[in-house]
Amino acid sequence: MDKVIITEQDILKAKASIPLTLKYAVAQYIAEFSTDKKQITIKEGGVDSIALPDMRQRNTMREAQFKTGVFAKEYMGKDVDFVKGTDDVSIPYLMASDEADAWSNFETQLDRLKRSKNKEVADKCFDILNDYHAFCRMVSIEIEQVLQIKNDIVGRFAWLAKSLINSSTPEELKKSIEELGELQEQLQKKEE
């Protein structure tokens, strides 16, 4: 796919900002879809045998695809084909990676257009970039909050304690207590 070229006419047609409520709603939406599960297991005798509660990690590629999709659709007003989910329904703002690549230098183009001799174009580029960067900061904060909540060690301990209570045999109970001890060691290492 060819690189997208943003012209002065495109800037004049673009939105200088998007509403705060839309920024917030989309940032929360993106945050939920920009983290992936990371399975944690403890090896026992060289075999993965003890599954601990999953942790979450940031998926920066998906985050970039979402943010580029928001820029193209909301700021530039472009019709974009978003990635389809498992039920063949478009996932709002999730741009396919090749299309996101075509838009990859949009910030550089706007930086260049800030030096336009047309004051309206130059001012609008400043406004768009400022608003877009505020949106990106909001997305980053929302993702960090999702990661903090989903990776919270206390919550993971609670999940493990619940599985302790549900253990039906003494062997399973012993195994769960060992898992709890190993999780406690991880917590101590994290605090150091």
Beta strands, then each sheet from edge to edge (+ up, - down):
strand 1: 35-44
strand 2: 47-58
strand 3: 82-84
strand 4: 90-95
sheet 1: 1+ 2-
sheet 2: 3+ 4-
end
